[in-house]
Amino acid sequence: MDRTELKELLKPFEAKCAEKGKSLQGICVEDAFPGDSSTSFIVQVKAPWVDDMYCSEAIDFLFDTLWETTNEEIRKKVFSIQVIDSRDELHCSSEPVSNDKIIIVK
């Protein structure tokens, strides 16, 4: 699975975020390990609604929605999620993801 395919497979995730009232202004998919597309990817989302939210709340919402809209194969390709706020700054980032544990980093 390459980054283009992963971005396409994340469309239900993006749609569900909007349906839940937390639209994403964009999703970027970057190599977690540049030059090695056989591994997982960093999913960077622009979410202006995080401005008034704790990092853990934003990450919890995004991962709950990701689990709701994707299968294990897709989730295995997500190394971490980075959240960009309305000022185009990194609001927070998750640690590397496993399918059963999420660690939040500010």
C-alpha positions, 0 to 999 in steps of 0.5 A: 500500500502506498501513500496515495492508496492510504489517503484514498482509504482514509476518505471514510474516516474524513467523512465520519469526522465531518459527520460528527461535526469535526471536519478536517480541512485536509489530510496529508500522508507522509513516509514515517521512514523517508525512502521506505514506502513499504512501512507505515505512514504519518497521517497529518490532519488539519483540524481547526477545531483543536484550537480549544481542545486538549491534545488528548481529546483531539487524539482520542476523537481521531483514533476512535473515528479511525478505528470506527471507519477502517480495518486492521490492515489500514490501521497497520499503515498508520504510524502516527497522527499529527494534528495541525491547528488553525494557525497551521502549527503542530497542535499535537502528535501521537506516538507510534500506533499499535492496534491496541495502544495509543500514546499521546505526545504534546 
